[in-house]
Amino acid sequence: EQMVRSMALKAVELSKNRALEIKRLLQERLGIDAARIETIGRGWDEPLGTDSEQNRRVEVQWFTVE
């Protein structure tokens, strides 16, 4: 049980770091203000399926104010 917990915490950490790297790239390459970007690391919470490669992803949602 401790091993599973440790793996889950590591997955969340990796997920957060992956999202932060995308945030950094959006700021650096597109000049998007950091205050307009929210990052969330989900770890194992929302898998696409059983393929671990598929689950190593970053999803981006764009919202506009009209």
Backbone as JSON Lines, residues from 0, in Angstrom:
{"i":0,"aa":"E","n":[0.82,-1.21,0.0],"ca":[0.0,0.0,0.0],"c":[0.86,1.27,0.0]}
{"i":1,"aa":"Q","n":[1.93,1.25,0.79],"ca":[2.84,2.4,0.85],"c":[3.47,2.65,-0.51]}
{"i":2,"aa":"M","n":[3.81,1.57,-1.23],"ca":[4.43,1.71,-2.54],"c":[3.47,2.35,-3.55]}
{"i":3,"aa":"V","n":[2.21,1.94,-3.5],"ca":[1.2,2.52,-4.4],"c":[1.01,3.99,-4.09]}
{"i":4,"aa":"R","n":[0.97,4.33,-2.83],"ca":[0.82,5.73,-2.42],"c":[2.02,6.57,-2.92]}
{"i":5,"aa":"S","n":[3.21,6.02,-2.76],"ca":[4.41,6.7,-3.21],"c":[4.4,6.91,-4.72]}
{"i":6,"aa":"M","n":[3.95,5.91,-5.46],"ca":[3.87,6.02,-6.92],"c":[2.83,7.05,-7.33]}
{"i":7,"aa":"A","n":[1.72,7.09,-6.62],"ca":[0.67,8.06,-6.92],"c":[1.16,9.49,-6.67]}
{"i":8,"aa":"L","n":[1.87,9.7,-5.57],"ca":[2.41,11.03,-5.28],"c":[3.44,11.44,-6.33]}
{"i":9,"aa":"K","n":[4.25,10.51,-6.77],"ca":[5.24,10.79,-7.81],"c":[4.54,11.14,-9.13]}
{"i":10,"aa":"A","n":[3.44,10.44,-9.44],"ca":[2.68,10.72,-10.66],"c":[2.1,12.13,-10.63]}
{"i":11,"aa":"V","n":[1.61,12.56,-9.49],"ca":[1.07,13.92,-9.35],"c":[2.19,14.93,-9.53]}
{"i":12,"aa":"E","n":[3.33,14.67,-8.93],"ca":[4.47,15.58,-9.06],"c":[4.91,15.71,-10.52]}
{"i":13,"aa":"L","n":[5.03,14.58,-11.21],"ca":[5.41,14.61,-12.62],"c":[4.38,15.35,-13.46]}
{"i":14,"aa":"S","n":[3.12,15.12,-13.15],"ca":[2.03,15.78,-13.87],"c":[2.09,17.29,-13.68]}
{"i":15,"aa":"K","n":[2.3,17.73,-12.46],"ca":[2.4,19.16,-12.17],"c":[3.6,19.78,-12.9]}
{"i":16,"aa":"N","n":[4.73,19.07,-12.88],"ca":[5.92,19.58,-13.56],"c":[5.71,19.67,-15.06]}
{"i":17,"aa":"R","n":[5.01,18.7,-15.63],"ca":[4.72,18.72,-17.06],"c":[3.85,19.93,-17.4]}
{"i":18,"aa":"A","n":[2.84,20.19,-16.6],"ca":[1.95,21.33,-16.83],"c":[2.71,22.65,-16.66]}
{"i":19,"aa":"L","n":[3.58,22.73,-15.68],"ca":[4.36,23.95,-15.47],"c":[5.31,24.23,-16.63]}
{"i":20,"aa":"E","n":[5.85,23.18,-17.22],"ca":[6.72,23.36,-18.38],"c":[5.94,23.91,-19.57]}
{"i":21,"aa":"I","n":[4.73,23.45,-19.76],"ca":[3.89,23.99,-20.85],"c":[3.56,25.45,-20.56]}
{"i":22,"aa":"K","n":[3.29,25.79,-19.31],"ca":[3.04,27.18,-18.94],"c":[4.24,28.05,-19.28]}
{"i":23,"aa":"R","n":[5.42,27.55,-18.93],"ca":[6.65,28.3,-19.22],"c":[6.81,28.52,-20.72]}
{"i":24,"aa":"L","n":[6.54,27.5,-21.5],"ca":[6.65,27.63,-22.95],"c":[5.63,28.61,-23.53]}
{"i":25,"aa":"L","n":[4.41,28.58,-23.0],"ca":[3.38,29.53,-23.46],"c":[3.8,30.97,-23.15]}
{"i":26,"aa":"Q","n":[4.4,31.17,-22.0],"ca":[4.89,32.5,-21.64],"c":[6.05,32.91,-22.54]}
{"i":27,"aa":"E","n":[7.01,32.02,-22.67],"ca":[8.23,32.33,-23.41],"c":[7.98,32.51,-24.91]}
{"i":28,"aa":"R","n":[7.26,31.6,-25.5],"ca":[7.11,31.6,-26.96],"c":[5.95,32.47,-27.46]}
{"i":29,"aa":"L","n":[4.89,32.56,-26.65],"ca":[3.72,33.31,-27.1],"c":[3.49,34.6,-26.33]}
{"i":30,"aa":"G","n":[4.28,34.82,-25.28],"ca":[4.15,36.04,-24.5],"c":[2.88,36.13,-23.68]}
{"i":31,"aa":"I","n":[2.31,34.99,-23.33],"ca":[1.08,34.98,-22.53],"c":[1.42,35.3,-21.08]}
{"i":32,"aa":"D","n":[0.68,36.21,-20.49],"ca":[0.88,36.61,-19.1],"c":[0.66,35.41,-18.18]}
{"i":33,"aa":"A","n":[1.6,35.16,-17.29],"ca":[1.52,34.03,-16.36],"c":[0.25,34.06,-15.52]}
{"i":34,"aa":"A","n":[-0.25,35.25,-15.21],"ca":[-1.47,35.38,-14.4],"c":[-2.7,34.84,-15.11]}
{"i":35,"aa":"R","n":[-2.6,34.67,-16.43],"ca":[-3.73,34.17,-17.21],"c":[-3.7,32.67,-17.41]}
{"i":36,"aa":"I","n":[-2.68,32.01,-16.84],"ca":[-2.51,30.58,-17.03],"c":[-2.63,29.86,-15.69]}
{"i":37,"aa":"E","n":[-3.5,28.9,-15.64],"ca":[-3.65,28.07,-14.44],"c":[-3.19,26.66,-14.79]}
{"i":38,"aa":"T","n":[-2.36,26.08,-13.95],"ca":[-1.9,24.71,-14.18],"c":[-2.42,23.8,-13.09]}
{"i":39,"aa":"I","n":[-2.74,22.58,-13.49],"ca":[-3.24,21.56,-12.57],"c":[-2.58,20.24,-12.94]}
{"i":40,"aa":"G","n":[-2.0,19.57,-11.97],"ca":[-1.46,18.23,-12.18],"c":[-2.44,17.21,-11.65]}
{"i":41,"aa":"R","n":[-2.89,16.33,-12.51],"ca":[-3.91,15.36,-12.11],"c":[-3.35,13.99,-11.75]}
{"i":42,"aa":"G","n":[-2.1,13.73,-12.11],"ca":[-1.53,12.42,-11.8],"c":[-2.34,11.31,-12.42]}
{"i":43,"aa":"W","n":[-2.78,10.37,-11.61],"ca":[-3.55,9.22,-12.1],"c":[-5.06,9.48,-12.09]}
{"i":44,"aa":"D","n":[-5.5,10.66,-11.76],"ca":[-6.93,10.92,-11.55],"c":[-7.8,10.81,-12.79]}
{"i":45,"aa":"E","n":[-7.27,11.15,-13.96],"ca":[-8.09,11.17,-15.16],"c":[-7.39,10.49,-16.34]}
{"i":46,"aa":"P","n":[-7.2,9.19,-16.26],"ca":[-6.51,8.49,-17.35],"c":[-7.38,8.41,-18.61]}
{"i":47,"aa":"L","n":[-6.72,8.37,-19.78],"ca":[-7.44,8.14,-21.03],"c":[-7.71,6.66,-21.23]}
{"i":48,"aa":"G","n":[-6.89,5.84,-20.64],"ca":[-7.03,4.4,-20.79],"c":[-5.94,3.7,-20.01]}
{"i":49,"aa":"T","n":[-5.66,2.47,-20.38],"ca":[-4.68,1.69,-19.64],"c":[-3.26,1.87,-20.17]}
{"i":50,"aa":"D","n":[-3.11,2.48,-21.33],"ca":[-1.79,2.7,-21.92],"c":[-1.11,3.88,-21.22]}
{"i":51,"aa":"S","n":[0.0,3.6,-20.52],"ca":[0.64,4.67,-19.74],"c":[1.19,5.78,-20.65]}
{"i":52,"aa":"E","n":[1.59,5.44,-21.87],"ca":[2.07,6.47,-22.8],"c":[0.95,7.45,-23.14]}
{"i":53,"aa":"Q","n":[-0.25,6.94,-23.31],"ca":[-1.41,7.78,-23.62],"c":[-1.73,8.73,-22.48]}
{"i":54,"aa":"N","n":[-1.44,8.32,-21.29],"ca":[-1.8,9.1,-20.11],"c":[-0.76,10.15,-19.75]}
{"i":55,"aa":"R","n":[0.37,10.15,-20.43],"ca":[1.39,11.19,-20.25],"c":[1.08,12.3,-21.23]}
{"i":56,"aa":"R","n":[0.22,13.2,-20.81],"ca":[-0.25,14.23,-21.73],"c":[-0.5,15.52,-20.97]}
{"i":57,"aa":"V","n":[-0.64,16.57,-21.73],"ca":[-1.07,17.85,-21.19],"c":[-2.28,18.27,-22.01]}
{"i":58,"aa":"E","n":[-3.33,18.65,-21.34],"ca":[-4.52,19.16,-22.02],"c":[-4.58,20.66,-21.79]}
{"i":59,"aa":"V","n":[-4.91,21.39,-22.83],"ca":[-5.0,22.85,-22.75],"c":[-6.42,23.25,-23.09]}
{"i":60,"aa":"Q","n":[-6.98,24.1,-22.28],"ca":[-8.3,24.67,-22.54],"c":[-8.16,26.18,-22.66]}
{"i":61,"aa":"W","n":[-8.71,26.74,-23.72],"ca":[-8.68,28.18,-23.94],"c":[-10.06,28.73,-23.66]}
{"i":62,"aa":"F","n":[-10.13,29.77,-22.84],"ca":[-11.4,30.45,-22.56],"c":[-11.26,31.9,-22.97]}
{"i":63,"aa":"T","n":[-12.26,32.4,-23.61],"ca":[-12.25,33.81,-24.01],"c":[-13.43,34.52,-23.38]}
{"i":64,"aa":"V","n":[-13.23,35.77,-23.11],"ca":[-14.3,36.61,-22.55],"c":[-14.89,37.4,-23.71]}
{"i":65,"aa":"E","n":[-16.17,37.27,-23.88],"ca":[-16.82,37.98,-24.99],"c":[-17.66,39.14,-24.49]}
